Amino acid sequence: MDQIKTGALIRQLRLGAGLTQKQLAEKVNVSDKAVSKWECGNGAPDVSLLTALAEVFGTDVNTLLSGSKDINESEKGDMKKIRFYVCKDCGGIMTSTSEAAVSCCGNRLSPLVPKKAEGDELLKTEIIDGELFVTSDHEMTKQHYISFAAYVCDNTMMMFRQYPEWKMQARLPLVRMGRLIWYCTEHGAFYQDIK
């Protein structure tokens, strides 16, 4: 940890939150002199305080340790660049439209990298009653199932949670070109384009 960079970031975050040094000190149970010392780069917060500081500022411990906030470049609303994350422990599904640090159940998650589906991997699509009906013959057991399917186009993302021992299916409004993305608990993420 670079004390000067971390101190400057603490000052920036404190001012952004509209807090005085004394108010911040009260929130993390230290003296206002300690906060002043951090901000001047003459010391650093004890490791035991980093979680509390991160909560006060609505950031994470890694940001405080690095001493900088990395701002993502705007993706300009292109949903095609959406990233999906799946927690191996609880099955939670998260998304982001730009680079993100995502964690769940104490694990840092990496974005899924879908591979192009071919042959038997492809989802079945047909138009029924003016909607696109998506199904699969996937076995859908408790250990091996599709946990979600999503439709993504330029400005829209629709996600359909799937459950073990249910048939995999989703109904979409009749849509223009886009991409179906899904995640199999054993084989990973796949995609297929809809034209």
Disulfide bonds with the S-S distance in Angstrom:
none
